[in-house]
Amino acid sequence: MLVAGVDEAGRGPVIGPMTICIVVMDEADEPAFRKAGIKDSKLLSPSERKRLYSHVEKHCKEHHCIHITAKELNELMDAYSLNEIEAMKAAELIGKLKRKVARIYIDSPDTVAKRFEERIRNYVKIPEGTAIHSEHKADVKYAACGAASIIAKVQRDEVIEKIKQEWGHDFGSGYPSDPRTIDFLKSNIDRPEVAKYIRKKWETVERLKHEKGQKKLGEF
């Protein structure tokens, strides 16, 4: 029986894309995935994630990723919440599946897990015979979601490294909690080549722009 897992990486950073992934696997392979070390990517080191990325690619039945750029997030968040955007993209991934799956496990960002499932159903017709389970900590509970979190995290990290190379500067993780990220933004937030990768709807960016005494973010 085939099952799928959906998870994201990069929901919280102020720099770069949010990446969402779906992985399809045979449920009978779950013990082997667990034995290999498949679990929530946040519980793994970068080297472990890269090793397990290859394992997932080799042994899953199919996988697909969507990178939602900072620019797209900025545009979409004029009309939608982040949860709604993530639901849209999860629905898009479900629509990409080539195989019929019995269940789709989704790691819910919504405080009410069932509500996130309902959001997804608004954007895609779920095939008859396919069940959706939207749960908190699904990336810990289900191997398919853990595998999706690994693929999403590794792919997003690769994008972040390319941005660092483009800028010629290591700005850290890109999260608002990272001092290196904040220090970089304080000095570079008004540069056009930097601005295209910045999530301008984030409170952190609004605050930094205000502190610099510059125009409102929507004007740059």
Backbone as JSON Lines, residues from 0, in Angstrom:
{"i":0,"aa":"M","n":[0.84,-1.2,0.0],"ca":[0.0,0.0,0.0],"c":[0.88,1.25,0.0]}
{"i":1,"aa":"L","n":[0.58,2.18,-0.89],"ca":[1.36,3.41,-0.97],"c":[0.79,4.49,-0.08]}
{"i":2,"aa":"V","n":[1.69,5.2,0.6],"ca":[1.3,6.34,1.42],"c":[2.19,7.52,1.04]}
{"i":3,"aa":"A","n":[1.72,8.73,1.31],"ca":[2.48,9.93,1.01],"c":[2.62,10.78,2.26]}
{"i":4,"aa":"G","n":[3.68,11.55,2.3],"ca":[3.89,12.49,3.4],"c":[4.22,13.86,2.85]}
{"i":5,"aa":"V","n":[3.68,14.9,3.49],"ca":[3.93,16.29,3.08],"c":[4.51,17.06,4.26]}
{"i":6,"aa":"D","n":[5.59,17.79,3.99],"ca":[6.18,18.64,5.03],"c":[6.93,19.78,4.36]}
{"i":7,"aa":"E","n":[7.27,20.79,5.16],"ca":[7.95,21.97,4.63],"c":[9.26,22.22,5.37]}
{"i":8,"aa":"A","n":[10.06,23.08,4.75],"ca":[11.27,23.61,5.39],"c":[11.33,25.09,5.07]}
{"i":9,"aa":"G","n":[11.72,25.88,6.06],"ca":[11.89,27.31,5.81],"c":[10.63,28.12,5.94]}
{"i":10,"aa":"R","n":[9.76,27.74,6.84],"ca":[8.53,28.52,7.06],"c":[8.85,29.84,7.78]}
{"i":11,"aa":"G","n":[9.79,29.8,8.7],"ca":[10.04,30.96,9.55],"c":[11.12,31.95,9.14]}
{"i":12,"aa":"P","n":[12.07,31.59,8.27],"ca":[13.16,32.51,7.94],"c":[12.69,33.79,7.27]}
{"i":13,"aa":"V","n":[13.52,34.81,7.37],"ca":[13.23,36.09,6.74],"c":[13.9,36.2,5.37]}
{"i":14,"aa":"I","n":[14.81,35.27,5.08],"ca":[15.54,35.26,3.81],"c":[15.26,33.94,3.08]}
{"i":15,"aa":"G","n":[15.03,34.04,1.78],"ca":[14.94,32.84,0.94],"c":[13.56,32.21,0.88]}
{"i":16,"aa":"P","n":[13.48,31.08,0.19],"ca":[12.19,30.45,-0.08],"c":[11.69,29.57,1.07]}
{"i":17,"aa":"M","n":[10.41,29.25,1.01],"ca":[9.86,28.16,1.79],"c":[9.71,26.99,0.83]}
{"i":18,"aa":"T","n":[10.19,25.82,1.23],"ca":[10.16,24.65,0.37],"c":[9.2,23.61,0.95]}
{"i":19,"aa":"I","n":[8.31,23.11,0.11],"ca":[7.36,22.08,0.53],"c":[7.56,20.85,-0.33]}
{"i":20,"aa":"C","n":[7.51,19.69,0.29],"ca":[7.8,18.44,-0.42],"c":[6.73,17.38,-0.13]}
{"i":21,"aa":"I","n":[6.5,16.53,-1.11],"ca":[5.67,15.34,-0.91],"c":[6.5,14.12,-1.31]}
{"i":22,"aa":"V","n":[6.46,13.1,-0.48],"ca":[7.18,11.84,-0.74],"c":[6.18,10.69,-0.7]}
{"i":23,"aa":"V","n":[6.26,9.83,-1.7],"ca":[5.42,8.62,-1.75],"c":[6.31,7.41,-1.48]}
{"i":24,"aa":"M","n":[5.85,6.54,-0.59],"ca":[6.6,5.33,-0.27],"c":[5.63,4.18,-0.03]}
{"i":25,"aa":"D","n":[6.16,2.98,-0.07],"ca":[5.37,1.81,0.28],"c":[5.34,1.72,1.8]}
{"i":26,"aa":"E","n":[4.17,1.61,2.36],"ca":[4.05,1.56,3.81],"c":[4.87,0.4,4.4]}
{"i":27,"aa":"A","n":[5.03,-0.66,3.63],"ca":[5.8,-1.81,4.09],"c":[7.28,-1.47,4.26]}
{"i":28,"aa":"D","n":[7.73,-0.39,3.63],"ca":[9.13,0.02,3.73],"c":[9.41,0.9,4.94]}
{"i":29,"aa":"E","n":[8.38,1.25,5.7],"ca":[8.58,2.15,6.83],"c":[9.62,1.65,7.83]}
{"i":30,"aa":"P","n":[9.62,0.36,8.22],"ca":[10.66,-0.09,9.16],"c":[12.07,0.14,8.61]}
{"i":31,"aa":"A","n":[12.26,-0.09,7.32],"ca":[13.58,0.11,6.72],"c":[13.96,1.6,6.71]}
{"i":32,"aa":"F","n":[12.98,2.45,6.45],"ca":[13.23,3.9,6.48],"c":[13.62,4.33,7.89]}
{"i":33,"aa":"R","n":[12.9,3.8,8.88],"ca":[13.21,4.14,10.28],"c":[14.6,3.63,10.65]}
{"i":34,"aa":"K","n":[14.92,2.43,10.23],"ca":[16.23,1.85,10.55],"c":[17.36,2.66,9.93]}
{"i":35,"aa":"A","n":[17.1,3.21,8.75],"ca":[18.11,4.03,8.07],"c":[18.33,5.36,8.78]}
{"i":36,"aa":"G","n":[17.34,5.77,9.6],"ca":[17.47,7.02,10.35],"c":[16.52,8.12,9.92]}
{"i":37,"aa":"I","n":[15.56,7.78,9.07],"ca":[14.6,8.78,8.59],"c":[13.76,9.3,9.75]}
{"i":38,"aa":"K","n":[13.75,10.61,9.93],"ca":[12.92,11.26,10.94],"c":[12.87,12.75,10.63]}
{"i":39,"aa":"D","n":[12.23,13.51,11.47],"ca":[12.12,14.95,11.28],"c":[13.5,15.54,11.02]}
{"i":40,"aa":"S","n":[13.64,16.31,9.95],"ca":[14.95,16.84,9.56],"c":[15.57,17.72,10.64]}
{"i":41,"aa":"K","n":[14.75,18.34,11.49],"ca":[15.28,19.2,12.54],"c":[16.06,18.41,13.58]}
{"i":42,"aa":"L","n":[15.86,17.1,13.6],"ca":[16.56,16.25,14.57],"c":[17.84,15.65,13.99]}
{"i":43,"aa":"L","n":[18.2,16.08,12.78],"ca":[19.36,15.51,12.09],"c":[20.4,16.58,11.81]}
{"i":44,"aa":"S","n":[21.65,16.16,11.73],"ca":[22.73,17.08,11.36],"c":[22.72,17.28,9.84]}
{"i":45,"aa":"P","n":[23.36,18.33,9.33],"ca":[23.42,18.53,7.88],"c":[23.98,17.33,7.12]}
{"i":46,"aa":"S","n":[25.02,16.69,7.67],"ca":[25.61,15.53,6.99],"c":[24.65,14.34,6.99]}
{"i":47,"aa":"E","n":[23.91,14.17,8.09],"ca":[22.92,13.09,8.15],"c":[21.79,13.33,7.16]}
{"i":48,"aa":"R","n":[21.37,14.58,7.05],"ca":[20.3,14.9,6.11],"c":[20.72,14.6,4.67]}
{"i":49,"aa":"K","n":[21.94,14.95,4.32],"ca":[22.41,14.7,2.96],"c":[22.49,13.21,2.66]}
{"i":50,"aa":"R","n":[22.95,12.43,3.64],"ca":[23.02,10.98,3.46],"c":[21.63,10.39,3.29]}
{"i":51,"aa":"L","n":[20.7,10.84,4.12],"ca":[19.34,10.3,4.07],"c":[18.56,10.81,2.86]}
{"i":52,"aa":"Y","n":[18.94,11.97,2.36],"ca":[18.34,12.48,1.12],"c":[18.54,11.45,0.01]}
{"i":53,"aa":"S","n":[19.76,10.93,-0.1],"ca":[20.06,9.93,-1.13],"c":[19.26,8.66,-0.91]}
{"i":54,"aa":"H","n":[19.1,8.28,0.36],"ca":[18.33,7.08,0.69],"c":[16.87,7.25,0.26]}
{"i":55,"aa":"V","n":[16.3,8.4,0.57],"ca":[14.9,8.66,0.21],"c":[14.73,8.64,-1.3]}
{"i":56,"aa":"E","n":[15.62,9.35,-2.0],"ca":[15.53,9.39,-3.46],"c":[15.6,7.98,-4.07]}
{"i":57,"aa":"K","n":[16.44,7.15,-3.5],"ca":[16.65,5.8,-4.05],"c":[15.47,4.88,-3.76]}
{"i":58,"aa":"H","n":[14.86,5.02,-2.57],"ca":[13.89,4.02,-2.13],"c":[12.42,4.49,-2.14]}
{"i":59,"aa":"C","n":[12.19,5.78,-2.31],"ca":[10.78,6.21,-2.38],"c":[10.23,5.94,-3.78]}
{"i":60,"aa":"K","n":[8.94,5.99,-3.91],"ca":[8.3,5.73,-5.2],"c":[8.26,6.98,-6.08]}
{"i":61,"aa":"E","n":[8.1,8.13,-5.46],"ca":[8.19,9.41,-6.17],"c":[8.25,10.52,-5.14]}
{"i":62,"aa":"H","n":[8.76,11.66,-5.57],"ca":[8.75,12.84,-4.7],"c":[8.74,14.09,-5.57]}
{"i":63,"aa":"H","n":[8.16,15.15,-5.03],"ca":[8.07,16.43,-5.72],"c":[8.28,17.55,-4.71]}
{"i":64,"aa":"C","n":[8.9,18.64,-5.15],"ca":[9.11,19.8,-4.29],"c":[8.64,21.07,-4.97]}
{"i":65,"aa":"I","n":[8.21,22.01,-4.17],"ca":[7.87,23.35,-4.64],"c":[8.65,24.35,-3.79]}
{"i":66,"aa":"H","n":[9.33,25.28,-4.46],"ca":[10.02,26.36,-3.76],"c":[9.19,27.63,-3.92]}
{"i":67,"aa":"I","n":[8.69,28.15,-2.82],"ca":[7.93,29.4,-2.84],"c":[8.92,30.52,-2.54]}
{"i":68,"aa":"T","n":[9.3,31.29,-3.54],"ca":[10.31,32.32,-3.36],"c":[9.83,33.42,-2.43]}
{"i":69,"aa":"A","n":[10.78,34.2,-1.92],"ca":[10.42,35.34,-1.08],"c":[9.52,36.3,-1.86]}
{"i":70,"aa":"K","n":[9.84,36.5,-3.13],"ca":[9.04,37.4,-3.96],"c":[7.59,36.91,-4.06]}
{"i":71,"aa":"E","n":[7.42,35.59,-4.28],"ca":[6.07,35.04,-4.39],"c":[5.35,35.13,-3.05]}
{"i":72,"aa":"L","n":[6.06,34.87,-1.96],"ca":[5.45,34.99,-0.64],"c":[4.99,36.42,-0.4]}
{"i":73,"aa":"N","n":[5.83,37.38,-0.77],"ca":[5.46,38.79,-0.58],"c":[4.18,39.14,-1.32]}
{"i":74,"aa":"E","n":[4.07,38.62,-2.54],"ca":[2.89,38.9,-3.35],"c":[1.65,38.2,-2.81]}
{"i":75,"aa":"L","n":[1.8,36.91,-2.47],"ca":[0.65,36.14,-2.0],"c":[0.14,36.63,-0.65]}
{"i":76,"aa":"M","n":[1.07,37.09,0.2],"ca":[0.66,37.5,1.54],"c":[-0.07,38.83,1.56]}
{"i":77,"aa":"D","n":[-0.19,39.47,0.39],"ca":[-1.08,40.63,0.3],"c":[-2.54,40.2,0.41]}
{"i":78,"aa":"A","n":[-2.79,38.92,0.08],"ca":[-4.17,38.44,0.06],"c":[-4.43,37.23,0.96]}
{"i":79,"aa":"Y","n":[-3.37,36.48,1.29],"ca":[-3.57,35.21,2.01],"c":[-2.65,35.11,3.23]}
{"i":80,"aa":"S","n":[-3.08,34.32,4.2],"ca":[-2.24,34.0,5.35],"c":[-1.18,32.98,4.92]}
{"i":81,"aa":"L","n":[-0.15,32.84,5.73],"ca":[0.89,31.87,5.43],"c":[0.33,30.45,5.44]}
{"i":82,"aa":"N","n":[-0.59,30.17,6.36],"ca":[-1.21,28.84,6.39],"c":[-1.98,28.55,5.11]}
{"i":83,"aa":"E","n":[-2.68,29.57,4.61],"ca":[-3.45,29.38,3.38],"c":[-2.52,29.14,2.19]}
{"i":84,"aa":"I","n":[-1.42,29.87,2.14],"ca":[-0.45,29.69,1.07],"c":[0.14,28.29,1.11]}
{"i":85,"aa":"E","n":[0.49,27.84,2.3],"ca":[1.05,26.5,2.43],"c":[0.03,25.44,2.01]}
{"i":86,"aa":"A","n":[-1.23,25.66,2.34],"ca":[-2.28,24.73,1.92],"c":[-2.41,24.69,0.4]}
{"i":87,"aa":"M","n":[-2.34,25.86,-0.23],"ca":[-2.39,25.93,-1.7],"c":[-1.28,25.09,-2.33]}
{"i":88,"aa":"K","n":[-0.08,25.25,-1.79],"ca":[1.06,24.57,-2.38],"c":[1.05,23.07,-2.06]}
{"i":89,"aa":"A","n":[0.55,22.7,-0.88],"ca":[0.4,21.28,-0.56],"c":[-0.59,20.64,-1.54]}
{"i":90,"aa":"A","n":[-1.66,21.36,-1.83],"ca":[-2.65,20.88,-2.8],"c":[-2.03,20.72,-4.17]}
{"i":91,"aa":"E","n":[-1.18,21.67,-4.55],"ca":[-0.49,21.59,-5.84],"c":[0.39,20.34,-5.91]}
{"i":92,"aa":"L","n":[1.07,20.04,-4.82],"ca":[1.92,18.84,-4.78],"c":[1.08,17.58,-4.89]}
{"i":93,"aa":"I","n":[-0.04,17.53,-4.2],"ca":[-0.92,16.37,-4.28],"c":[-1.39,16.16,-5.72]}
{"i":94,"aa":"G","n":[-1.64,17.27,-6.39],"ca":[-2.06,17.2,-7.78],"c":[-0.99,16.69,-8.73]}
{"i":95,"aa":"K","n":[0.25,16.72,-8.3],"ca":[1.37,16.25,-9.13],"c":[1.58,14.74,-9.06]}
{"i":96,"aa":"L","n":[0.96,14.08,-8.09],"ca":[1.21,12.66,-7.89],"c":[0.82,11.84,-9.12]}
{"i":97,"aa":"K","n":[1.72,10.93,-9.48],"ca":[1.49,10.03,-10.61],"c":[0.89,8.7,-10.16]}
{"i":98,"aa":"R","n":[1.04,8.4,-8.88],"ca":[0.57,7.13,-8.34],"c":[-0.62,7.35,-7.41]}
{"i":99,"aa":"K","n":[-1.45,6.35,-7.33],"ca":[-2.6,6.39,-6.41],"c":[-2.09,5.99,-5.02]}
{"i":100,"aa":"V","n":[-2.36,6.82,-4.05],"ca":[-1.93,6.53,-2.68],"c":[-3.16,6.33,-1.8]}
{"i":101,"aa":"A","n":[-2.99,5.49,-0.79],"ca":[-4.11,5.19,0.11],"c":[-4.3,6.29,1.14]}
{"i":102,"aa":"R","n":[-3.17,6.85,1.63],"ca":[-3.24,7.89,2.66],"c":[-2.18,8.96,2.4]}
{"i":103,"aa":"I","n":[-2.53,10.18,2.75],"ca":[-1.58,11.28,2.68],"c":[-1.48,11.88,4.08]}
{"i":104,"aa":"Y","n":[-0.28,11.82,4.64],"ca":[-0.03,12.4,5.96],"c":[0.57,13.79,5.79]}
{"i":105,"aa":"I","n":[0.04,14.76,6.51],"ca":[0.48,16.14,6.35],"c":[0.82,16.73,7.71]}
{"i":106,"aa":"D","n":[2.02,17.32,7.8],"ca":[2.41,17.99,9.03],"c":[1.72,19.35,9.06]}
{"i":107,"aa":"S","n":[0.8,19.54,9.98],"ca":[-0.05,20.73,9.98],"c":[0.61,21.92,10.67]}
{"i":108,"aa":"P","n":[0.64,23.09,9.99],"ca":[1.13,24.31,10.63],"c":[0.01,25.04,11.38]}
{"i":109,"aa":"D","n":[-1.22,24.62,11.12],"ca":[-2.38,25.26,11.72],"c":[-2.55,24.79,13.16]}
{"i":110,"aa":"T","n":[-2.95,25.67,14.05],"ca":[-3.16,25.27,15.45],"c":[-4.27,24.22,15.55]}
{"i":111,"aa":"V","n":[-5.21,24.25,14.6],"ca":[-6.25,23.22,14.5],"c":[-5.9,22.37,13.28]}
{"i":112,"aa":"A","n":[-5.37,21.18,13.52],"ca":[-4.85,20.35,12.42],"c":[-5.91,20.04,11.37]}
{"i":113,"aa":"K","n":[-7.11,19.75,11.81],"ca":[-8.19,19.41,10.88],"c":[-8.5,20.57,9.94]}
{"i":114,"aa":"R","n":[-8.35,21.78,10.43],"ca":[-8.63,22.96,9.61],"c":[-7.66,23.07,8.43]}
{"i":115,"aa":"F","n":[-6.42,22.63,8.63],"ca":[-5.46,22.68,7.53],"c":[-5.85,21.7,6.44]}
{"i":116,"aa":"E","n":[-6.34,20.54,6.84],"ca":[-6.85,19.57,5.86],"c":[-7.98,20.18,5.04]}
{"i":117,"aa":"E","n":[-8.86,20.89,5.71],"ca":[-10.0,21.51,5.01],"c":[-9.51,22.58,4.04]}
{"i":118,"aa":"R","n":[-8.49,23.32,4.43],"ca":[-7.92,24.32,3.52],"c":[-7.41,23.65,2.24]}
{"i":119,"aa":"I","n":[-6.71,22.54,2.4],"ca":[-6.14,21.84,1.25],"c":[-7.24,21.35,0.31]}
{"i":120,"aa":"R","n":[-8.28,20.82,0.88],"ca":[-9.39,20.29,0.06],"c":[-10.05,21.38,-0.79]}
{"i":121,"aa":"N","n":[-9.88,22.64,-0.39],"ca":[-10.44,23.73,-1.19],"c":[-9.7,23.93,-2.51]}
{"i":122,"aa":"Y","n":[-8.5,23.36,-2.63],"ca":[-7.66,23.63,-3.79],"c":[-7.36,22.4,-4.65]}
{"i":123,"aa":"V","n":[-7.76,21.22,-4.22],"ca":[-7.48,20.02,-5.0],"c":[-8.57,18.98,-4.75]}
{"i":124,"aa":"K","n":[-8.91,18.25,-5.79],"ca":[-9.87,17.15,-5.64],"c":[-9.1,15.91,-5.22]}
{"i":125,"aa":"I","n":[-9.41,15.41,-4.06],"ca":[-8.72,14.23,-3.54],"c":[-9.33,13.0,-4.21]}
{"i":126,"aa":"P","n":[-8.5,12.15,-4.8],"ca":[-9.03,10.96,-5.48],"c":[-9.84,10.08,-4.53]}
{"i":127,"aa":"E","n":[-10.88,9.48,-5.05],"ca":[-11.68,8.56,-4.25],"c":[-10.8,7.41,-3.75]}
{"i":128,"aa":"G","n":[-10.95,7.08,-2.5],"ca":[-10.14,6.01,-1.92],"c":[-8.85,6.5,-1.28]}
{"i":129,"aa":"T","n":[-8.58,7.8,-1.37],"ca":[-7.4,8.39,-0.73],"c":[-7.84,9.18,0.49]}
{"i":130,"aa":"A","n":[-7.25,8.88,1.64],"ca":[-7.57,9.58,2.88],"c":[-6.47,10.59,3.19]}
{"i":131,"aa":"I","n":[-6.87,11.69,3.81],"ca":[-5.9,12.7,4.25],"c":[-5.9,12.76,5.77]}
{"i":132,"aa":"H","n":[-4.7,12.78,6.34],"ca":[-4.55,12.92,7.78],"c":[-3.62,14.11,8.05]}
{"i":133,"aa":"S","n":[-4.19,15.21,8.51],"ca":[-3.41,16.39,8.87],"c":[-3.2,16.38,10.37]}
{"i":134,"aa":"E","n":[-1.94,16.31,10.78],"ca":[-1.63,16.17,12.2],"c":[-0.44,17.04,12.59]}
{"i":135,"aa":"H","n":[-0.4,17.4,13.87],"ca":[0.78,18.06,14.41],"c":[1.85,16.99,14.64]}
{"i":136,"aa":"K","n":[3.1,17.35,14.4],"ca":[4.24,16.44,14.59],"c":[4.16,15.21,13.68]}
{"i":137,"aa":"A","n":[3.5,15.35,12.54],"ca":[3.42,14.22,11.61],"c":[4.8,13.83,11.09]}
{"i":138,"aa":"D","n":[5.73,14.81,11.06],"ca":[7.09,14.51,10.58],"c":[7.85,13.64,11.57]}
{"i":139,"aa":"V","n":[7.37,13.58,12.8],"ca":[7.95,12.68,13.8],"c":[7.25,11.33,13.78]}
{"i":140,"aa":"K","n":[5.95,11.35,13.56],"ca":[5.13,10.14,13.67],"c":[5.2,9.25,12.43]}
{"i":141,"aa":"Y","n":[5.3,9.86,11.24],"ca":[5.22,9.09,9.99],"c":[6.51,9.22,9.18]}
{"i":142,"aa":"A","n":[7.02,8.07,8.75],"ca":[8.28,8.07,7.99],"c":[8.17,8.86,6.7]}
{"i":143,"aa":"A","n":[7.01,8.82,6.06],"ca":[6.84,9.54,4.79],"c":[6.96,11.05,5.01]}
{"i":144,"aa":"C","n":[6.44,11.55,6.13],"ca":[6.57,12.98,6.43],"c":[8.0,13.33,6.82]}
{"i":145,"aa":"G","n":[8.64,12.44,7.58],"ca":[10.04,12.66,7.91],"c":[10.89,12.73,6.66]}
{"i":146,"aa":"A","n":[10.62,11.83,5.71],"ca":[11.35,11.81,4.45],"c":[11.11,13.11,3.69]}
{"i":147,"aa":"A","n":[9.86,13.59,3.68],"ca":[9.54,14.85,2.99],"c":[10.26,16.02,3.64]}
{"i":148,"aa":"S","n":[10.35,16.01,4.95],"ca":[11.03,17.11,5.65],"c":[12.52,17.13,5.3]}
{"i":149,"aa":"I","n":[13.11,15.95,5.12],"ca":[14.52,15.87,4.76],"c":[14.76,16.39,3.35]}
{"i":150,"aa":"I","n":[13.95,15.96,2.41],"ca":[14.1,16.43,1.03],"c":[13.92,17.94,0.97]}
{"i":151,"aa":"A","n":[12.89,18.45,1.64],"ca":[12.62,19.89,1.62],"c":[13.76,20.68,2.23]}
{"i":152,"aa":"K","n":[14.27,20.2,3.36],"ca":[15.35,20.91,4.06],"c":[16.63,20.94,3.24]}
{"i":153,"aa":"V","n":[17.01,19.81,2.68],"ca":[18.26,19.76,1.9],"c":[18.15,20.66,0.66]}
{"i":154,"aa":"Q","n":[17.01,20.6,-0.02],"ca":[16.85,21.43,-1.21],"c":[16.85,22.92,-0.85]}
{"i":155,"aa":"R","n":[16.18,23.28,0.24],"ca":[16.18,24.69,0.64],"c":[17.57,25.16,1.03]}
{"i":156,"aa":"D","n":[18.29,24.32,1.75],"ca":[19.66,24.69,2.15],"c":[20.54,24.94,0.93]}
{"i":157,"aa":"E","n":[20.33,24.17,-0.13],"ca":[21.1,24.37,-1.36],"c":[20.79,25.74,-1.97]}
{"i":158,"aa":"V","n":[19.52,26.14,-1.93],"ca":[19.15,27.46,-2.44],"c":[19.81,28.55,-1.61]}
{"i":159,"aa":"I","n":[19.79,28.39,-0.29],"ca":[20.39,29.38,0.6],"c":[21.88,29.52,0.34]}
{"i":160,"aa":"E","n":[22.56,28.41,0.09],"ca":[24.0,28.47,-0.21],"c":[24.26,29.22,-1.51]}
{"i":161,"aa":"K","n":[23.39,29.05,-2.48],"ca":[23.54,29.78,-3.75],"c":[23.34,31.28,-3.54]}
{"i":162,"aa":"I","n":[22.41,31.64,-2.67],"ca":[22.19,33.06,-2.36],"c":[23.42,33.63,-1.67]}
{"i":163,"aa":"K","n":[24.0,32.88,-0.76],"ca":[25.21,33.34,-0.06],"c":[26.35,33.56,-1.05]}
{"i":164,"aa":"Q","n":[26.48,32.64,-2.01],"ca":[27.53,32.79,-3.02],"c":[27.27,34.02,-3.88]}
{"i":165,"aa":"E","n":[26.01,34.24,-4.23],"ca":[25.65,35.41,-5.04],"c":[25.98,36.7,-4.31]}
{"i":166,"aa":"W","n":[25.69,36.73,-3.02],"ca":[25.94,37.94,-2.23],"c":[27.39,38.04,-1.77]}
{"i":167,"aa":"G","n":[28.1,36.91,-1.77],"ca":[29.47,36.9,-1.27],"c":[29.54,37.15,0.22]}
{"i":168,"aa":"H","n":[28.51,36.68,0.93],"ca":[28.46,36.93,2.37],"c":[27.71,35.79,3.05]}
{"i":169,"aa":"D","n":[28.25,35.33,4.18],"ca":[27.56,34.31,4.98],"c":[26.67,35.0,6.0]}
{"i":170,"aa":"F","n":[25.37,35.03,5.71],"ca":[24.43,35.71,6.59],"c":[23.82,34.77,7.62]}
{"i":171,"aa":"G","n":[24.39,33.56,7.75],"ca":[23.88,32.63,8.75],"c":[22.69,31.83,8.23]}
{"i":172,"aa":"S","n":[21.76,31.54,9.12],"ca":[20.64,30.65,8.8],"c":[19.51,31.34,8.05]}
{"i":173,"aa":"G","n":[19.44,32.66,8.15],"ca":[18.33,33.39,7.54],"c":[17.13,33.55,8.46]}
{"i":174,"aa":"Y","n":[17.24,33.01,9.69],"ca":[16.15,33.12,10.66],"c":[16.28,34.4,11.48]}
{"i":175,"aa":"P","n":[15.17,34.99,11.89],"ca":[15.22,36.22,12.69],"c":[15.96,36.05,14.01]}
{"i":176,"aa":"S","n":[16.05,34.81,14.51],"ca":[16.73,34.56,15.78],"c":[18.24,34.49,15.64]}
{"i":177,"aa":"D","n":[18.74,34.53,14.4],"ca":[20.18,34.39,14.14],"c":[20.83,35.78,14.1]}
{"i":178,"aa":"P","n":[21.74,36.09,15.05],"ca":[22.4,37.41,15.07],"c":[23.12,37.75,13.77]}
{"i":179,"aa":"R","n":[23.72,36.74,13.11],"ca":[24.42,37.01,11.84],"c":[23.44,37.47,10.77]}
{"i":180,"aa":"T","n":[22.27,36.88,10.77],"ca":[21.24,37.29,9.8],"c":[20.81,38.72,10.05]}
{"i":181,"aa":"I","n":[20.55,39.07,11.29],"ca":[20.1,40.42,11.63],"c":[21.19,41.45,11.34]}
{"i":182,"aa":"D","n":[22.44,41.13,11.68],"ca":[23.54,42.05,11.4],"c":[23.67,42.31,9.9]}
{"i":183,"aa":"F","n":[23.51,41.25,9.1],"ca":[23.6,41.4,7.65],"c":[22.47,42.29,7.14]}
{"i":184,"aa":"L","n":[21.26,42.03,7.6],"ca":[20.12,42.8,7.14],"c":[20.23,44.27,7.52]}
{"i":185,"aa":"K","n":[20.75,44.55,8.7],"ca":[20.89,45.95,9.14],"c":[21.72,46.75,8.16]}
{"i":186,"aa":"S","n":[22.73,46.11,7.57],"ca":[23.65,46.82,6.68],"c":[23.26,46.73,5.21]}
{"i":187,"aa":"N","n":[22.43,45.74,4.85],"ca":[22.21,45.47,3.43],"c":[20.75,45.43,2.98]}
{"i":188,"aa":"I","n":[19.82,45.68,3.87],"ca":[18.42,45.47,3.55],"c":[17.91,46.37,2.42]}
{"i":189,"aa":"D","n":[18.58,47.5,2.21],"ca":[18.12,48.43,1.18],"c":[18.74,48.17,-0.19]}
{"i":190,"aa":"R","n":[19.6,47.16,-0.3],"ca":[20.21,46.83,-1.59],"c":[19.22,46.04,-2.45]}
{"i":191,"aa":"P","n":[18.95,46.45,-3.69],"ca":[17.98,45.76,-4.54],"c":[18.29,44.28,-4.73]}
{"i":192,"aa":"E","n":[19.58,43.94,-4.87],"ca":[19.94,42.55,-5.09],"c":[19.7,41.69,-3.85]}
{"i":193,"aa":"V","n":[19.6,42.33,-2.71],"ca":[19.28,41.64,-1.46],"c":[17.76,41.6,-1.27]}
{"i":194,"aa":"A","n":[17.12,42.72,-1.57],"ca":[15.68,42.86,-1.31],"c":[14.85,41.78,-1.99]}
{"i":195,"aa":"K","n":[15.28,41.29,-3.16],"ca":[14.48,40.3,-3.88],"c":[14.4,38.96,-3.16]}
{"i":196,"aa":"Y","n":[15.3,38.73,-2.22],"ca":[15.28,37.48,-1.46],"c":[14.72,37.65,-0.06]}
{"i":197,"aa":"I","n":[14.24,38.85,0.26],"ca":[13.77,39.15,1.61],"c":[12.25,39.06,1.69]}
{"i":198,"aa":"R","n":[11.76,38.45,2.76],"ca":[10.31,38.36,2.99],"c":[9.85,39.64,3.7]}
{"i":199,"aa":"K","n":[9.4,40.57,2.9],"ca":[9.12,41.91,3.44],"c":[7.92,41.97,4.36]}
{"i":200,"aa":"K","n":[7.1,40.91,4.39],"ca":[5.94,40.89,5.28],"c":[6.31,40.51,6.71]}
{"i":201,"aa":"W","n":[7.54,40.06,6.9],"ca":[7.97,39.63,8.23],"c":[8.15,40.83,9.14]}
{"i":202,"aa":"E","n":[7.72,40.72,10.37],"ca":[7.83,41.81,11.34],"c":[9.27,42.26,11.53]}
{"i":203,"aa":"T","n":[10.2,41.3,11.46],"ca":[11.62,41.61,11.62],"c":[12.07,42.65,10.59]}
{"i":204,"aa":"V","n":[11.64,42.48,9.36],"ca":[12.04,43.39,8.29],"c":[11.41,44.76,8.49]}
{"i":205,"aa":"E","n":[10.14,44.77,8.84],"ca":[9.46,46.04,9.1],"c":[10.19,46.81,10.2]}
{"i":206,"aa":"R","n":[10.59,46.09,11.23],"ca":[11.26,46.75,12.37],"c":[12.62,47.31,11.94]}
{"i":207,"aa":"L","n":[13.38,46.53,11.18],"ca":[14.7,46.99,10.75],"c":[14.59,48.2,9.82]}
{"i":208,"aa":"K","n":[13.61,48.17,8.93],"ca":[13.41,49.3,8.04],"c":[13.05,50.56,8.84]}
{"i":209,"aa":"H","n":[12.23,50.37,9.84],"ca":[11.83,51.5,10.68],"c":[13.04,52.06,11.43]}
{"i":210,"aa":"E","n":[13.87,51.16,11.94],"ca":[15.05,51.58,12.68],"c":[16.02,52.35,11.8]}
{"i":211,"aa":"K","n":[16.09,51.99,10.53],"ca":[16.98,52.69,9.61],"c":[16.4,54.01,9.14]}
{"i":212,"aa":"G","n":[15.14,54.27,9.52],"ca":[14.52,55.51,9.15],"c":[14.26,55.64,7.66]}
{"i":213,"aa":"Q","n":[14.09,54.47,6.99],"ca":[13.88,54.47,5.56],"c":[12.39,54.47,5.24]}
{"i":214,"aa":"K","n":[12.07,54.43,3.96],"ca":[10.7,54.38,3.52],"c":[10.07,53.06,3.98]}
{"i":215,"aa":"K","n":[8.77,53.02,3.99],"ca":[8.09,51.78,4.33],"c":[8.49,50.71,3.34]}
{"i":216,"aa":"L","n":[8.52,49.48,3.81],"ca":[9.03,48.38,3.0],"c":[8.32,48.26,1.66]}
{"i":217,"aa":"G","n":[7.04,48.52,1.62],"ca":[6.3,48.38,0.38],"c":[6.75,49.34,-0.7]}
{"i":218,"aa":"E","n":[7.58,50.31,-0.37],"ca":[8.02,51.29,-1.34],"c":[9.4,51.03,-1.89]}
{"i":219,"aa":"F","n":[10.04,49.93,-1.42],"ca":[11.4,49.7,-1.97],"c":[11.44,48.44,-2.8]}
